[in-house]
Each structure stands twice: as C-alpha cells, then as structure tokens.
Amino acid sequence: MHPLDLFDRFRRDWFSWLPPLQRIWDRSPQQVAPDQAHDWLLEPVNAEEACLLFPHLDRDRAVIRYQQLRLEMRENDSRGF
C-alpha cells in the first residue's frame, strides 16, 4: 500500500468526527476552481510570448511547452486543473 493511502486511511479514521476538517480535506473540483474572470488559463496562448520563452523550439512546440508551463504553475498553486 502506498504511504499516501495509509495517511489517507489514518486521516479518515481519526478525524472523521470533525466535520469542518473533513470539508477542508475533501473539496470538490468546483470549490477548487478559480473564478472564470480571474482564470488566466482560459486566456488564449500568445504564440509570440511562447517563442520568446522557448527560442530553441519551433513555433508549435513552443506553444505546447508554454501551455504545459502554465498548467504546471496552476498545479504548483495547489488549485488543481
């Protein structure tokens, strides 16, 4: 069993009697998602900016890598996808 599975089992067993903590741990995607007005991932990808960030790649690969970078930044903010 994976250590995170063990931790999850422990957390669910020992903290199940605390409803507020359960709501913090078990959030739905709608609760994690940012407001659409402030979601910069919904903005179209700027190909010129991608080419400036990744000059060693061709245009299509630079755009793909730029979008990957944006998704990684979102994930690092602990906001999910």
Secondary structure, 3 states (H helix, E strand, C coil): CCHHHHHHHHHHHHCCCCHHHHHHHCCCHHHHCCCHHHCHHHCCCCHHHHHHHCCCCCHHHHHHHHHHHHHHHHHHCCCCC
